[in-house]
Amino acid sequence: MSPRELFHKPETKRLSLSDDQWVEVKAGLNAGDARRMDSLAVKPLKLEDGTVVDRIDWSMYEFERDALWITDWSFSRQDSSGKVYPIPVSVAALQALDLDVFNELNDSVFSHIMQWIGSKGPRRTTEGTLQAAVNASPTSAS
């Protein structure tokens, strides 16, 4: 019997988008990334003046989730002299995307996450928390 792998192997997967664009995403998450996902989407409710308040910032959730998963992409810009500059992956860059481009990218990343969660099987670990958080997102693809 070979020893169990103790450290996550950083692998990526390229997801195709329209117009020959692509995003490269993590094939899976290590413990640190998984805990970061937990902190994005699983926060205890709090009571303010007798009203239950959801502390998750849904306006930022998908941007931060996608920035955590995406390692690279084909997006670039061209200046007036014709020189092409790659655009680094960041929350700010995701927020600046055209809405249709973001929706396509987000749907693709979401689908990848769901496949990864599904491949892990039922577990009482972070993947279960991720599943609940991803499903709870009000703008996630169904």
FIKERO-119526 format. One record per residue: residue number from 1; residue in one letter; x, y, z of N, C-alpha, C in turn. Coordinates in Angstrom, 3 decimals. Layout:
<atoms>
 num residu      nc1      nc2      nc3     cac1     cac2     cac3      cc1      cc2      cc3
 NUM      a        X        Y        Z        X        Y        Z        X        Y        Z
...
</atoms>
This chain:
<atoms>
 num residu      nc1      nc2      nc3     cac1     cac2     cac3      cc1      cc2      cc3
   1      m    0.847   -1.178    0.000    0.000    0.000    0.000    0.894    1.244    0.000
   2      s    0.632    2.122   -0.935    1.452    3.333   -1.009    0.944    4.360    0.002
   3      p    1.840    5.221    0.460    1.429    6.217    1.460    0.433    7.210    0.867
   4      r   -0.421    7.681    1.714   -1.421    8.671    1.326   -0.726    9.983    0.978
   5      e   -1.223   10.649   -0.051   -0.678   11.960   -0.446   -1.098   12.990    0.602
   6      l   -0.125   13.657    1.193   -0.410   14.601    2.272   -0.623   16.031    1.786
   7      f   -0.042   16.367    0.653   -0.137   17.730    0.156   -0.870   17.760   -1.172
   8      h   -1.686   18.777   -1.335   -2.460   18.967   -2.563   -1.512   19.246   -3.721
   9      k   -1.722   18.573   -4.833   -0.922   18.824   -6.032   -1.616   19.908   -6.846
  10      p   -0.946   21.050   -7.037   -1.595   22.144   -7.771   -1.694   21.830   -9.261
  11      e   -2.881   21.463   -9.681   -3.140   21.197  -11.093   -4.198   22.181  -11.565
  12      t   -4.199   22.436  -12.868   -5.177   23.358  -13.426   -5.912   22.709  -14.592
  13      k   -7.001   23.336  -14.954   -7.815   22.881  -16.083   -8.197   24.109  -16.892
  14      r   -8.093   24.026  -18.200   -8.464   25.151  -19.054   -9.914   24.994  -19.496
  15      l  -10.692   26.052  -19.284  -12.091   26.074  -19.675  -12.240   27.014  -20.872
  16      s  -12.851   26.532  -21.922  -13.034   27.338  -23.131  -14.232   28.266  -22.994
  17      l  -14.052   29.468  -23.490  -15.124   30.451  -23.551  -15.339   30.818  -25.015
  18      s  -16.333   31.625  -25.301  -16.578   32.027  -26.686  -15.460   32.936  -27.205
  19      d  -15.436   33.127  -28.512  -14.465   34.003  -29.182  -13.017   33.591  -28.914
  20      d  -12.771   32.288  -28.816  -11.425   31.736  -28.594  -10.790   32.212  -27.297
  21      q  -11.587   32.643  -26.339  -11.086   33.032  -25.029  -11.089   31.801  -24.119
  22      w  -10.352   31.878  -23.025  -10.302   30.764  -22.074   -9.969   31.289  -20.683
  23      v  -10.294   30.468  -19.697   -9.859   30.701  -18.321   -9.239   29.406  -17.839
  24      e   -8.196   29.534  -17.048   -7.552   28.385  -16.434   -7.923   28.408  -14.958
  25      v   -8.430   27.279  -14.461   -8.886   27.209  -13.078   -8.148   26.109  -12.330
  26      k   -8.139   26.217  -11.026   -7.568   25.159  -10.195   -8.417   23.905  -10.376
  27      a   -7.750   22.772  -10.497   -8.479   21.508  -10.635   -9.217   21.176   -9.344
  28      g   -8.691   21.626   -8.226   -9.299   21.421   -6.917   -8.660   22.386   -5.937
  29      l   -9.141   22.371   -4.720   -8.635   23.312   -3.725   -7.769   22.614   -2.685
  30      n   -6.759   23.333   -2.214   -5.993   22.852   -1.057   -6.739   23.298    0.207
  31      a   -6.229   22.928    1.358   -6.914   23.241    2.617   -7.082   24.744    2.812
  32      g   -6.062   25.525    2.497   -6.142   26.976    2.680   -7.195   27.606    1.788
  33      d   -7.217   27.206    0.502   -8.221   27.744   -0.420   -9.631   27.327   -0.007
  34      a   -9.774   26.087    0.439  -11.088   25.601    0.864  -11.596   26.398    2.065
  35      r  -10.707   26.689    2.996  -11.117   27.487    4.159  -11.456   28.913    3.747
  36      r  -10.748   29.440    2.756  -11.061   30.778    2.237  -12.468   30.776    1.640
  37      m  -12.811   29.713    0.891  -14.165   29.602    0.347  -15.183   29.584    1.476
  38      d  -14.875   28.834    2.532  -15.780   28.797    3.688  -16.004   30.202    4.231
  39      s  -14.931   30.966    4.352  -15.052   32.302    4.946  -15.834   33.253    4.041
  40      l  -15.829   32.992    2.731  -16.594   33.831    1.814  -18.087   33.585    1.939
  41      a  -18.451   32.336    2.163  -19.854   31.972    2.010  -20.543   31.453    3.253
  42      v  -19.822   31.176    4.294  -20.467   30.624    5.474  -20.155   31.530    6.658
  43      k  -21.105   32.367    6.974  -20.947   33.281    8.100  -22.212   33.154    8.950
  44      p  -22.057   33.155   10.254  -23.246   33.028   11.091  -24.177   34.227   10.912
  45      l  -25.463   33.941   10.980  -26.436   35.024   10.935  -26.321   35.828   12.222
  46      k  -26.689   37.081   12.154  -26.681   37.875   13.380  -28.023   38.569   13.529
  47      l  -28.314   38.944   14.734  -29.579   39.582   15.055  -29.339   41.066   15.293
  48      e  -30.025   41.903   14.509  -29.926   43.356   14.672  -31.329   43.919   14.843
  49      d  -31.586   44.505   15.980  -32.896   45.103   16.269  -34.048   44.129   16.018
  50      g  -33.845   42.879   16.414  -34.896   41.876   16.272  -35.015   41.276   14.884
  51      t  -34.114   41.646   13.966  -34.146   41.126   12.601  -32.897   40.284   12.345
  52      v  -33.088   39.116   11.730  -31.964   38.267   11.369  -31.300   38.853   10.124
  53      v  -29.979   39.034   10.188  -29.229   39.640    9.090  -28.236   38.626    8.525
  54      d  -28.296   38.443    7.215  -27.353   37.571    6.511  -26.069   38.369    6.317
  55      r  -24.949   37.874    6.837  -23.688   38.625    6.786  -22.854   38.335    5.540
  56      i  -23.350   37.507    4.658  -22.616   37.228    3.422  -22.846   38.388    2.455
  57      d  -21.778   38.904    1.891  -21.884   39.983    0.915  -22.086   39.359   -0.464
  58      w  -23.350   39.110   -0.813  -23.646   38.431   -2.071  -23.214   39.256   -3.282
  59      s  -23.094   40.566   -3.133  -22.664   41.386   -4.267  -21.209   41.103   -4.639
  60      m  -20.436   40.554   -3.699  -19.018   40.268   -3.953  -18.710   38.773   -4.057
  61      y  -19.628   37.941   -3.613  -19.351   36.512   -3.477  -18.810   35.875   -4.756
  62      e  -19.514   36.028   -5.869  -19.079   35.364   -7.101  -17.759   35.922   -7.626
  63      f  -17.532   37.217   -7.467  -16.257   37.792   -7.893  -15.101   37.188   -7.088
  64      e  -15.271   37.123   -5.772  -14.213   36.583   -4.917  -14.040   35.077   -5.117
  65      r  -15.149   34.363   -5.290  -15.071   32.922   -5.544  -14.312   32.666   -6.847
  66      d  -14.686   33.376   -7.909  -14.035   33.163   -9.205  -12.554   33.543   -9.144
  67      a  -12.221   34.639   -8.450  -10.815   35.048   -8.334  -10.001   33.995   -7.586
  68      l  -10.611   33.300   -6.652   -9.925   32.239   -5.919   -9.629   31.040   -6.829
  69      w  -10.558   30.704   -7.695  -10.412   29.530   -8.552   -9.599   29.794   -9.820
  70      i   -9.694   30.985  -10.399   -9.033   31.262  -11.687   -7.551   31.537  -11.459
  71      t   -6.704   30.833  -12.206   -5.254   31.030  -12.100   -4.701   31.862  -13.252
  72      d   -5.408   31.862  -14.388   -4.942   32.602  -15.572   -6.107   32.713  -16.540
  73      w   -5.970   33.602  -17.494   -6.970   33.730  -18.552   -6.345   34.374  -19.770
  74      s   -7.095   34.376  -20.849   -6.580   34.910  -22.112   -6.897   36.384  -22.297
  75      f   -7.489   37.028  -21.324   -7.937   38.410  -21.468   -6.748   39.377  -21.490
  76      s   -6.816   40.293  -22.430   -5.754   41.296  -22.576   -6.369   42.575  -23.128
  77      r   -5.575   43.615  -23.160   -6.011   44.866  -23.784   -4.892   45.354  -24.694
  78      q   -5.285   46.154  -25.659   -4.325   46.693  -26.621   -4.309   48.207  -26.502
  79      d   -3.106   48.781  -26.397   -3.027   50.241  -26.305   -3.058   50.847  -27.700
  80      s   -3.007   52.155  -27.754   -3.131   52.867  -29.035   -1.984   52.565  -30.000
  81      s   -0.845   52.123  -29.474    0.278   51.789  -30.356    0.211   50.349  -30.860
  82      g   -0.784   49.606  -30.377   -0.937   48.222  -30.819   -0.303   47.202  -29.889
  83      k    0.364   47.668  -28.842    0.986   46.740  -27.900   -0.098   46.083  -27.044
  84      v    0.012   44.753  -26.885   -0.976   43.982  -26.142   -0.462   43.725  -24.730
  85      y   -1.312   43.981  -23.753   -0.979   43.778  -22.346   -1.930   42.746  -21.737
  86      p   -1.386   41.711  -21.119   -2.273   40.772  -20.428   -2.903   41.452  -19.216
  87      i   -4.123   41.098  -18.917   -4.826   41.630  -17.744   -4.706   40.597  -16.626
  88      p   -4.093   40.953  -15.504   -3.981   39.994  -14.400   -5.361   39.655  -13.816
  89      v   -5.512   38.431  -13.379   -6.756   38.002  -12.742   -6.857   38.680  -11.375
  90      s   -7.978   39.322  -11.128   -8.231   39.967   -9.828   -9.725   40.196   -9.685
  91      v  -10.145   40.463   -8.478  -11.547   40.803   -8.240  -11.903   42.050   -9.050
  92      a  -11.037   43.042   -9.039  -11.304   44.283   -9.776  -11.448   44.023  -11.274
  93      a  -10.606   43.170  -11.830  -10.710   42.850  -13.258  -12.018   42.118  -13.551
  94      l  -12.397   41.193  -12.680  -13.665   40.488  -12.863  -14.837   41.470  -12.828
  95      q  -14.796   42.424  -11.912  -15.867   43.413  -11.801  -15.945   44.320  -13.030
  96      a  -14.817   44.526  -13.694  -14.769   45.428  -14.847  -15.188   44.756  -16.152
  97      l  -15.380   43.435  -16.140  -15.756   42.729  -17.365  -17.138   43.148  -17.853
  98      d  -17.332   43.055  -19.147  -18.661   43.192  -19.726  -19.566   42.161  -19.039
  99      l  -20.815   42.504  -18.769  -21.714   41.621  -18.023  -21.884   40.266  -18.703
 100      d  -22.041   40.235  -20.018  -22.202   38.959  -20.716  -20.935   38.110  -20.618
 101      v  -19.781   38.741  -20.706  -18.509   38.023  -20.579  -18.387   37.453  -19.162
 102      f  -18.684   38.280  -18.152  -18.620   37.779  -16.779  -19.578   36.622  -16.563
 103      n  -20.805   36.753  -17.048  -21.784   35.679  -16.850  -21.316   34.373  -17.482
 104      e  -20.748   34.445  -18.677  -20.239   33.228  -19.330  -19.090   32.630  -18.520
 105      l  -18.150   33.464  -18.117  -17.017   33.008  -17.315  -17.509   32.423  -15.991
 106      n  -18.374   33.131  -15.313  -18.891   32.706  -14.018  -19.632   31.371  -14.125
 107      d  -20.458   31.214  -15.161  -21.180   29.958  -15.354  -20.206   28.807  -15.584
 108      s  -19.150   29.071  -16.333  -18.148   28.045  -16.617  -17.396   27.641  -15.345
 109      v  -16.989   28.622  -14.554  -16.288   28.341  -13.295  -17.222   27.607  -12.332
 110      f  -18.470   28.056  -12.232  -19.451   27.421  -11.360  -19.640   25.950  -11.740
 111      s  -19.764   25.685  -13.019  -19.923   24.306  -13.502  -18.714   23.456  -13.114
 112      h  -17.526   24.014  -13.272  -16.302   23.305  -12.884  -16.311   22.994  -11.389
 113      i  -16.685   23.962  -10.562  -16.731   23.763   -9.112  -17.710   22.641   -8.771
 114      m  -18.880   22.659   -9.404  -19.880   21.629   -9.125  -19.378   20.247   -9.543
 115      q  -18.671   20.156  -10.649  -18.087   18.876  -11.066  -17.062   18.408  -10.043
 116      w  -16.233   19.331   -9.562  -15.218   18.960   -8.565  -15.881   18.475   -7.284
 117      i  -16.884   19.200   -6.828  -17.595   18.786   -5.613  -18.218   17.411   -5.828
 118      g  -18.851   17.209   -6.985  -19.479   15.922   -7.292  -18.481   14.778   -7.339
 119      s  -17.277   15.055   -7.796  -16.258   13.999   -7.907  -15.713   13.588   -6.548
 120      k  -15.902   14.423   -5.543  -15.387   14.123   -4.209  -16.319   13.190   -3.438
 121      g  -17.577   13.082   -3.867  -18.542   12.250   -3.157  -18.988   12.912   -1.872
 122      p  -19.983   12.299   -1.209  -20.459   12.897    0.043  -19.377   12.851    1.112
 123      r  -19.085   14.002    1.698  -18.044   14.095    2.728  -18.475   15.085    3.792
 124      r  -17.995   14.872    4.951  -18.276   15.809    6.047  -17.080   16.736    6.212
 125      t  -16.713   17.380    5.129  -15.573   18.287    5.138  -15.965   19.560    4.413
 126      t  -14.988   20.324    4.034  -15.230   21.609    3.395  -16.063   21.488    2.128
 127      e  -15.919   20.395    1.384  -16.678   20.293    0.140  -18.177   20.391    0.403
 128      g  -18.637   19.817    1.512  -20.050   19.918    1.861  -20.446   21.355    2.139
 129      t  -19.586   22.076    2.796  -19.827   23.487    3.073  -19.818   24.274    1.771
 130      l  -18.865   23.963    0.891  -18.800   24.634   -0.404  -20.073   24.383   -1.193
 131      q  -20.536   23.135   -1.195  -21.757   22.779   -1.921  -22.917   23.633   -1.427
 132      a  -23.076   23.719   -0.124  -24.171   24.499    0.444  -24.032   25.973    0.098
 133      a  -22.824   26.483    0.170  -22.594   27.900   -0.110  -22.827   28.217   -1.580
 134      v  -22.329   27.359   -2.448  -22.498   27.595   -3.884  -23.961   27.533   -4.236
 135      n  -24.683   26.560   -3.698  -26.107   26.440   -3.995  -26.910   27.604   -3.425
 136      a  -26.433   28.195   -2.354  -27.166   29.288   -1.715  -27.025   30.606   -2.458
 137      s  -26.010   30.731   -3.300  -25.763   31.989   -3.995  -26.988   32.366   -4.839
 138      p  -27.530   33.561   -4.649  -28.741   33.948   -5.358  -28.565   34.113   -6.852
 139      t  -27.344   34.223   -7.352  -27.152   34.416   -8.786  -26.445   33.251   -9.455
 140      s  -26.239   32.138   -8.723  -25.560   30.992   -9.306  -26.437   30.338  -10.360
 141      a  -25.766   29.751  -11.336  -26.472   29.015  -12.372  -27.143   27.800  -11.760
 142      s  -28.276   27.379  -12.325  -28.918   26.178  -11.787  -28.670   24.997  -12.666
</atoms>
